[in-house]
Amino acid sequence: MACFALTCALVLPGRVCAADQPQHELDEKTSADLDKLKPLLDAKNWDAALALLETIRVRVGADSYDMAIVTDVEAKIYLQKGEYQKAIPPLETALRLGDAHQYFSLSSIQDQVQFLAQIYYQEATTTKVPALQKQNFAKSIAYWRRWIANTDKPDRDPQRQEAQLYYANVLYNEAAINPEKVDTDLLHQAQEAVEQGLRMSPHPKDTFYVILLAITQQENNYPKLAEILELLVKMSPGKKDYWSQLAGIYLNLAASEKNEKRAKEYNTRAILAIERAQSLGFMKTPKENYTLVGLYYNVGQFGRATEILHTGLRDGSIESDEKNWELLISSYQQVDRPFQAIEAAKEGAKKFPHTGQLDYQAATIYYSLNKTEDSYKSLQAAVAKGHFEKPGAVYGFLAYVSWELGKYPEALDAVNKALDSPDAKKDAQLPKLKKAIEDAIHERETAKAAKTA
């Protein structure tokens, strides 16, 4: 979520008084002591400055103007030191006195309120105690509401917009502090705050949309998520995370859509999101390129899917593993390009010299083209390498092709190996093939013997 910094300017005038309340003046001794404070602040000797303020605090009245000024300065020193929690008590004292006696200008009061709103939010997000979290969130929200209600800054003012952004962020974070039990009422308040912030400028900060995105995610409203992300990639095309989120949303929508036409539309939008991102140099990992291939399959663009897959396997933009080469071979077959499928099988086989799976696939394609001799040669290369997923199927096919080519001894050896393979034990055709091979061998031997006689 959005992150904000606490900053303040620590300025001490020579004689301190509220600009719009000239009747409030410091005691002379307090004023003199504060004059001693300036060199300590210039030297950033914070501890010495705090010690000097403590000597003033113990002798001035609890409701005095001096106390209001001292606690205000003390709080700002703690802010400079980055000790935000310690700044809370003096800040709240200064604010209480300012409210009661009009010791400070509206601008100073608003600064105090804003600091408290920010500090309580930071405390809420760092503590692990649920009750304390809830208390700190409530105080931060209350202070932000007060600041917004009392500001005289117009909507176009950057500080006013920043306050609205912070307020919306605090509301969202309190609503979602327990992911198992999101506070829907606070979530709706956060959404209203965001929508008000979006209306403050013709070009609002994209952080407003980021918070709205988080709110919409909590509501599981994926179509609206897609709309918001489309706005974000248009506003900030250079932020790669927006692109991957957008593509992911379209993928989720496609996967959950039961209407085939709508699912195809979402898959098409996912393709466009990825390709738009890639044109900017994003989403080019092997995994993302492979996702793009799958999406083209989903929308029936097999030719384009095959083209991307083959290019990716060659240049490394898609992981070059055996399964992906098998998919490429299958893809070429699907688009009725068997010779390209064979070439892909041969190309892939060279990359995997210790497995004959791709040679086996080439053999099946050759056979479908009535190129039995080429099929036999590819099978020879396959069994020479071995390491098949289903060796029984490979040896069974070799047995059949060899039998068809009249290579009976080789066919018999292959069919015996097939029958010994666990994956082919239930193949009812193999015993019949073995019988046909044995009969062919017997007929050949009989004929040879007759010719000899």
C-alpha positions as CSV (number, residue, x, y, z in Angstrom):
1,M,0.0,0.0,0.0
2,A,0.9,3.7,-0.1
3,C,3.8,4.8,2.1
4,F,4.2,8.4,3.4
5,A,7.0,10.2,5.1
6,L,6.8,12.3,8.2
7,T,8.6,15.6,7.8
8,C,8.5,18.9,9.6
9,A,10.4,22.2,9.6
10,L,11.7,23.3,12.9
11,V,11.9,27.1,13.0
12,L,12.2,29.2,16.1
13,P,11.6,32.9,15.9
14,G,13.5,35.2,18.2
15,R,10.3,36.0,20.1
16,V,7.5,33.4,19.8
17,C,3.9,34.4,19.5
18,A,0.9,33.3,17.5
19,A,0.5,35.3,14.4
20,D,-3.2,35.8,14.7
21,Q,-3.2,36.1,18.5
22,P,-0.8,38.9,19.4
23,Q,-2.1,39.1,23.0
24,H,-0.3,35.8,23.8
25,E,3.3,36.4,24.6
26,L,6.0,34.3,26.2
27,D,7.4,35.0,29.7
28,E,10.6,36.9,29.4
29,K,12.7,34.1,31.0
30,T,11.0,31.5,28.7
31,S,11.8,33.7,25.7
32,A,15.4,34.1,26.8
33,D,15.8,30.3,27.3
34,L,14.4,29.7,23.8
35,D,17.0,32.0,22.4
36,K,19.6,29.6,23.8
37,L,17.8,26.7,22.0
38,K,18.6,28.0,18.5
39,P,22.3,27.1,18.4
40,L,21.5,23.7,19.8
41,L,19.0,23.1,17.0
42,D,21.4,24.4,14.4
43,A,24.0,21.9,15.7
44,K,21.4,19.1,15.8
45,N,22.2,18.6,19.4
46,W,18.7,17.2,20.0
47,D,19.3,15.8,23.5
48,A,20.7,19.0,24.8
49,A,17.7,20.9,23.3
50,L,15.3,18.5,24.9
51,A,17.0,18.9,28.3
52,L,16.7,22.7,28.0
53,L,13.0,22.5,27.2
54,E,12.5,20.3,30.2
55,T,13.9,23.0,32.5
56,I,11.4,25.4,31.0
57,R,8.5,23.0,31.2
58,V,8.8,22.3,35.0
59,R,8.4,26.0,35.9
60,V,5.7,27.2,33.5
61,G,2.0,26.9,34.1
62,A,0.2,23.7,32.8
63,D,-2.2,25.7,30.7
64,S,0.1,28.6,29.8
65,Y,1.1,29.8,26.4
66,D,4.7,29.0,27.3
67,M,3.7,25.3,27.9
68,A,2.0,25.3,24.5
69,I,5.1,26.6,22.7
70,V,7.5,24.4,24.6
71,T,5.5,21.2,23.9
72,D,5.1,22.1,20.3
73,V,8.9,22.6,19.9
74,E,9.6,19.4,21.9
75,A,7.3,17.4,19.6
76,K,9.0,18.7,16.5
77,I,12.4,17.8,17.9
78,Y,11.3,14.2,18.4
79,L,10.0,14.2,14.8
80,Q,13.5,15.4,13.7
81,K,15.0,12.5,15.7
82,G,12.7,10.0,14.1
83,E,11.3,9.1,17.5
84,Y,7.7,9.4,16.4
85,Q,6.0,7.7,19.4
86,K,7.7,10.1,21.8
87,A,6.3,13.0,19.8
88,I,2.7,12.1,20.5
89,P,2.3,13.3,24.2
90,P,3.8,16.8,23.6
91,L,2.0,17.2,20.3
92,E,-1.3,16.3,21.9
93,T,-0.6,18.7,24.8
94,A,0.2,21.5,22.4
95,L,-3.0,20.8,20.4
96,R,-5.2,20.6,23.5
97,L,-3.9,24.0,24.7
98,G,-4.2,25.5,21.3
99,D,-7.8,24.4,21.0
100,A,-8.7,25.7,24.5
101,H,-7.0,29.1,24.3
102,Q,-6.4,29.8,20.6
103,Y,-2.6,29.8,21.2
104,F,-1.8,28.8,17.6
105,S,-2.9,29.9,14.1
106,L,-5.2,27.6,12.1
107,S,-2.2,26.6,9.9
108,S,-0.2,25.5,13.0
109,I,-3.1,23.6,14.4
110,Q,-3.6,21.8,11.1
111,D,0.1,20.9,11.1
112,Q,-0.2,19.4,14.5
113,V,-3.3,17.5,13.6
114,Q,-1.6,16.1,10.4
115,F,1.5,15.0,12.3
116,L,-0.7,13.1,14.8
117,A,-2.7,11.5,12.1
118,Q,0.4,10.3,10.4
119,I,2.1,9.1,13.6
120,Y,-0.9,7.1,14.8
121,Y,-1.1,5.4,11.4
122,Q,2.5,4.5,11.6
123,E,2.1,3.1,15.1
124,A,-1.0,1.1,14.0
125,T,1.0,-0.6,11.2
126,T,4.0,-1.4,13.4
127,T,2.4,-2.8,16.5
128,K,1.4,-6.5,16.7
129,V,-1.2,-6.0,19.5
130,P,-4.7,-6.1,17.9
131,A,-6.4,-3.9,20.5
132,L,-3.6,-1.3,20.2
133,Q,-3.8,-1.4,16.4
134,K,-7.5,-0.7,16.5
135,Q,-7.0,2.2,18.9
136,N,-4.2,3.7,16.8
137,F,-6.2,3.4,13.6
138,A,-9.2,5.0,15.1
139,K,-7.1,8.0,16.3
140,S,-5.4,8.4,12.9
141,I,-8.8,8.4,11.2
142,A,-10.2,10.9,13.6
143,Y,-7.3,13.3,13.1
144,W,-7.5,13.0,9.4
145,R,-11.2,13.7,9.4
146,R,-10.6,16.7,11.6
147,W,-7.9,18.0,9.2
148,I,-10.1,17.5,6.2
149,A,-13.1,19.2,7.9
150,N,-11.1,22.3,8.9
151,T,-8.8,22.8,5.9
152,D,-9.3,25.9,3.8
153,K,-7.2,24.5,1.0
154,P,-9.1,24.0,-2.3
155,D,-9.4,20.5,-3.9
156,R,-6.7,21.4,-6.5
157,D,-4.1,22.0,-3.7
158,P,-1.5,19.2,-3.6
159,Q,-1.5,19.1,0.2
160,R,-5.3,18.7,0.3
161,Q,-5.1,15.8,-2.2
162,E,-2.2,14.2,-0.3
163,A,-4.3,14.3,2.9
164,Q,-7.3,12.7,1.1
165,L,-5.0,10.0,-0.2
166,Y,-3.6,9.3,3.2
167,Y,-7.0,9.2,4.8
168,A,-8.2,6.7,2.2
169,N,-5.1,4.6,2.8
170,V,-5.6,4.5,6.5
171,L,-9.3,3.5,6.2
172,Y,-8.3,0.7,3.8
173,N,-5.5,-0.6,6.0
174,E,-7.7,-0.7,9.1
175,A,-10.4,-2.5,7.1
176,A,-8.0,-5.2,5.8
177,I,-5.8,-5.5,8.9
178,N,-7.3,-9.0,9.5
179,P,-7.4,-10.7,6.0
180,E,-9.7,-13.4,7.5
181,K,-12.3,-10.8,8.5
182,V,-12.3,-7.7,6.4
183,D,-14.4,-4.8,7.7
184,T,-16.8,-4.1,4.8
185,D,-18.1,-0.9,6.3
186,L,-14.6,0.6,6.5
187,L,-13.9,-0.8,3.1
188,H,-16.8,1.2,1.7
189,Q,-15.7,4.3,3.5
190,A,-12.2,3.9,2.0
191,Q,-13.8,3.6,-1.5
192,E,-15.8,6.8,-0.9
193,A,-12.6,8.6,0.2
194,V,-10.8,7.4,-2.9
195,E,-13.6,8.4,-5.3
196,Q,-13.7,11.8,-3.7
197,G,-9.9,12.1,-4.2
198,L,-10.2,11.1,-7.8
199,R,-12.6,14.0,-8.4
200,M,-10.2,16.5,-7.0
201,S,-8.0,16.7,-10.1
202,P,-8.3,15.9,-13.8
203,H,-5.0,14.1,-13.4
204,P,-5.2,12.4,-9.9
205,K,-2.2,10.5,-8.5
206,D,-2.2,6.8,-9.6
207,T,-1.9,5.9,-5.9
208,F,-5.6,6.6,-5.6
209,Y,-6.2,3.9,-8.2
210,V,-3.8,1.5,-6.4
211,I,-5.9,1.8,-3.3
212,L,-9.1,1.4,-5.3
213,L,-7.5,-1.7,-6.8
214,A,-6.8,-3.1,-3.4
215,I,-10.4,-2.4,-2.3
216,T,-11.7,-4.1,-5.4
217,Q,-9.5,-7.1,-4.9
218,Q,-11.0,-7.5,-1.4
219,E,-14.4,-7.6,-3.1
220,N,-13.3,-10.1,-5.7
221,N,-14.7,-7.9,-8.4
222,Y,-12.4,-9.0,-11.3
223,P,-14.1,-7.1,-14.2
224,K,-13.7,-3.9,-12.2
225,L,-10.1,-4.8,-11.4
226,A,-9.5,-5.1,-15.1
227,E,-11.0,-1.7,-15.8
228,I,-8.8,-0.1,-13.1
229,L,-5.6,-1.8,-14.3
230,E,-6.4,-0.7,-17.9
231,L,-6.5,2.9,-16.5
232,L,-3.2,2.4,-14.7
233,V,-1.3,1.0,-17.7
234,K,-2.6,3.9,-19.7
235,M,-1.5,6.4,-17.1
236,S,1.8,4.7,-16.2
237,P,2.8,2.3,-19.0
238,G,6.4,2.1,-17.7
239,K,5.3,0.2,-14.5
240,K,5.7,-3.4,-15.4
241,D,3.8,-4.8,-12.3
242,Y,0.6,-3.2,-13.7
243,W,1.0,-5.2,-16.9
244,S,1.5,-8.6,-15.2
245,Q,-1.5,-7.9,-12.9
246,L,-3.7,-7.0,-15.9
247,A,-2.8,-10.1,-17.8
248,G,-3.3,-12.2,-14.7
249,I,-6.8,-10.7,-14.1
250,Y,-7.8,-11.6,-17.7
251,L,-6.4,-15.1,-17.3
252,N,-8.5,-15.5,-14.1
253,L,-11.6,-14.2,-15.8
254,A,-11.1,-16.6,-18.7
255,A,-10.6,-19.6,-16.4
256,S,-13.7,-18.9,-14.4
257,E,-16.0,-18.0,-17.4
258,K,-18.4,-20.8,-18.4
259,N,-19.6,-19.0,-21.5
260,E,-17.2,-20.1,-24.3
261,K,-17.5,-16.8,-26.2
262,R,-16.8,-14.7,-23.2
263,A,-13.9,-16.9,-22.2
264,K,-12.3,-16.5,-25.6
265,E,-12.8,-12.7,-25.3
266,Y,-10.9,-12.6,-22.0
267,N,-8.1,-14.9,-23.4
268,T,-7.8,-12.4,-26.3
269,R,-7.5,-9.5,-23.9
270,A,-4.8,-11.4,-22.0
271,I,-2.9,-11.9,-25.2
272,L,-3.2,-8.2,-26.0
273,A,-2.1,-7.2,-22.5
274,I,1.0,-9.4,-22.7
275,E,2.0,-8.3,-26.2
276,R,1.4,-4.6,-25.3
277,A,3.7,-5.2,-22.3
278,Q,6.3,-6.9,-24.5
279,S,6.4,-4.0,-26.8
280,L,7.6,-1.9,-23.8
281,G,10.2,-4.5,-22.9
282,F,8.2,-6.3,-20.1
283,M,6.7,-9.8,-19.6
284,K,9.4,-11.5,-21.7
285,T,10.4,-14.3,-19.4
286,P,10.3,-17.9,-20.7
287,K,7.3,-18.6,-18.5
288,E,5.4,-15.6,-19.8
289,N,6.2,-16.4,-23.4
290,Y,4.9,-19.9,-22.8
291,T,1.7,-18.5,-21.3
292,L,1.3,-16.5,-24.5
293,V,1.6,-19.7,-26.5
294,G,-1.1,-21.4,-24.4
295,L,-3.4,-18.4,-24.8
296,Y,-3.1,-18.6,-28.6
297,Y,-4.0,-22.2,-28.4
298,N,-7.0,-21.3,-26.3
299,V,-8.4,-18.9,-28.9
300,G,-7.8,-21.3,-31.7
301,Q,-4.8,-19.5,-33.3
302,F,-2.7,-22.6,-33.6
303,G,-0.5,-21.3,-36.4
304,R,0.6,-18.2,-34.3
305,A,1.0,-20.4,-31.2
306,T,3.3,-22.7,-33.2
307,E,5.3,-19.8,-34.6
308,I,6.0,-18.3,-31.2
309,L,6.8,-21.7,-29.7
310,H,9.3,-22.6,-32.3
311,T,11.0,-19.2,-32.3
312,G,11.1,-19.3,-28.5
313,L,12.7,-22.8,-28.3
314,R,15.3,-21.7,-30.8
315,D,16.3,-18.4,-29.2
316,G,15.8,-19.4,-25.5
317,S,12.9,-17.2,-24.9
318,I,10.9,-20.3,-24.0
319,E,12.5,-23.1,-22.0
320,S,14.0,-25.7,-24.3
321,D,12.9,-28.9,-22.6
322,E,11.7,-32.1,-24.2
323,K,8.0,-31.6,-23.4
324,N,8.0,-28.3,-25.1
325,W,9.6,-29.8,-28.2
326,E,6.9,-32.5,-28.2
327,L,4.3,-29.8,-28.0
328,L,5.9,-28.1,-31.0
329,I,5.7,-31.3,-33.0
330,S,2.1,-31.8,-32.0
331,S,1.4,-28.1,-32.9
332,Y,2.7,-28.6,-36.5
333,Q,0.6,-31.7,-36.9
334,Q,-2.5,-29.8,-35.6
335,V,-2.1,-27.1,-38.3
336,D,-1.5,-29.9,-40.9
337,R,2.2,-29.2,-41.5
338,P,3.7,-32.7,-41.1
339,F,7.0,-32.0,-42.7
340,Q,7.6,-29.1,-40.4
341,A,6.7,-31.4,-37.5
342,I,9.3,-33.9,-38.7
343,E,12.0,-31.2,-38.9
344,A,11.0,-30.0,-35.5
345,A,11.4,-33.6,-34.2
346,K,14.8,-33.9,-35.7
347,E,15.9,-30.5,-34.4
348,G,14.7,-31.3,-31.0
349,A,16.3,-34.8,-31.1
350,K,19.7,-33.2,-31.6
351,K,19.3,-31.3,-28.3
352,F,18.4,-34.5,-26.4
353,P,21.0,-37.1,-27.5
354,H,20.2,-39.4,-24.5
355,T,16.5,-40.0,-25.2
356,G,14.8,-41.4,-28.3
357,Q,11.3,-40.0,-27.6
358,L,11.5,-37.3,-30.3
359,D,12.9,-39.7,-32.9
360,Y,10.0,-41.9,-32.1
361,Q,7.6,-39.1,-32.8
362,A,9.3,-38.4,-36.1
363,A,8.8,-42.1,-36.9
364,T,5.0,-42.0,-36.3
365,I,4.7,-39.0,-38.6
366,Y,6.7,-40.6,-41.3
367,Y,4.5,-43.6,-41.1
368,S,1.4,-41.5,-41.4
369,L,2.8,-40.1,-44.7
370,N,3.4,-43.7,-46.0
371,K,7.1,-43.3,-45.7
372,T,7.7,-46.6,-44.0
373,E,11.4,-46.8,-44.7
374,D,12.0,-43.4,-43.2
375,S,9.8,-44.4,-40.2
376,Y,12.0,-47.5,-39.7
377,K,15.2,-45.4,-39.7
378,S,13.8,-43.0,-37.1
379,L,12.8,-45.9,-35.0
380,Q,16.3,-47.4,-35.3
381,A,17.7,-44.0,-34.0
382,A,15.1,-44.0,-31.2
383,V,15.8,-47.4,-29.8
384,A,19.5,-46.8,-30.0
385,K,19.1,-43.9,-27.5
386,G,16.3,-45.5,-25.4
387,H,14.8,-43.9,-22.3
388,F,11.2,-43.8,-23.4
389,E,8.1,-42.9,-21.5
390,K,6.4,-46.0,-22.8
391,P,9.0,-48.4,-24.2
392,G,6.4,-51.1,-25.0
393,A,4.7,-48.7,-27.4
394,V,8.0,-47.9,-29.2
395,Y,9.1,-51.5,-29.5
396,G,5.6,-52.6,-30.6
397,F,5.6,-50.0,-33.3
398,L,9.1,-51.0,-34.4
399,A,7.9,-54.6,-34.6
400,Y,5.0,-53.7,-36.8
401,V,7.1,-51.5,-39.1
402,S,9.8,-54.1,-39.4
403,W,7.2,-56.8,-40.1
404,E,5.7,-54.7,-42.8
405,L,9.2,-54.2,-44.4
406,G,9.9,-57.9,-44.2
407,K,12.5,-57.5,-41.5
408,Y,11.1,-60.5,-39.6
409,P,14.0,-61.4,-37.2
410,E,14.2,-57.7,-36.1
411,A,10.4,-57.6,-35.8
412,L,10.4,-60.7,-33.6
413,D,13.1,-59.2,-31.3
414,A,11.2,-55.9,-31.1
415,V,7.8,-57.6,-30.3
416,N,9.4,-59.7,-27.6
417,K,10.8,-56.6,-26.0
418,A,7.4,-54.9,-26.2
419,L,5.8,-57.9,-24.5
420,D,8.3,-57.6,-21.7
421,S,7.5,-53.9,-21.1
422,P,5.1,-53.2,-18.2
423,D,3.2,-50.5,-20.2
424,A,2.3,-53.0,-23.0
425,K,1.4,-56.1,-21.1
426,K,-2.3,-55.5,-21.6
427,D,-2.0,-54.8,-25.3
428,A,-4.1,-57.5,-26.9
429,Q,-2.7,-56.8,-30.4
430,L,1.0,-57.7,-29.5
431,P,0.5,-61.4,-29.2
432,K,-1.4,-61.4,-32.5
433,L,1.5,-59.5,-34.1
434,K,4.0,-61.9,-32.7
435,K,2.0,-64.8,-34.1
436,A,1.9,-63.1,-37.6
437,I,5.7,-62.5,-37.4
438,E,6.4,-66.1,-36.4
439,D,4.1,-67.3,-39.2
440,A,5.9,-65.1,-41.7
441,I,9.3,-66.5,-40.6
442,H,8.0,-70.0,-40.8
443,E,6.6,-69.4,-44.3
444,R,9.9,-67.9,-45.4
445,E,11.9,-70.8,-44.0
446,T,9.6,-73.3,-45.6
447,A,9.8,-71.6,-49.0
448,K,13.6,-71.4,-48.7
449,A,13.8,-75.1,-47.8
450,A,11.5,-76.0,-50.8
451,K,13.6,-74.0,-53.1
452,T,16.8,-75.7,-51.8
453,A,15.2,-79.1,-52.3
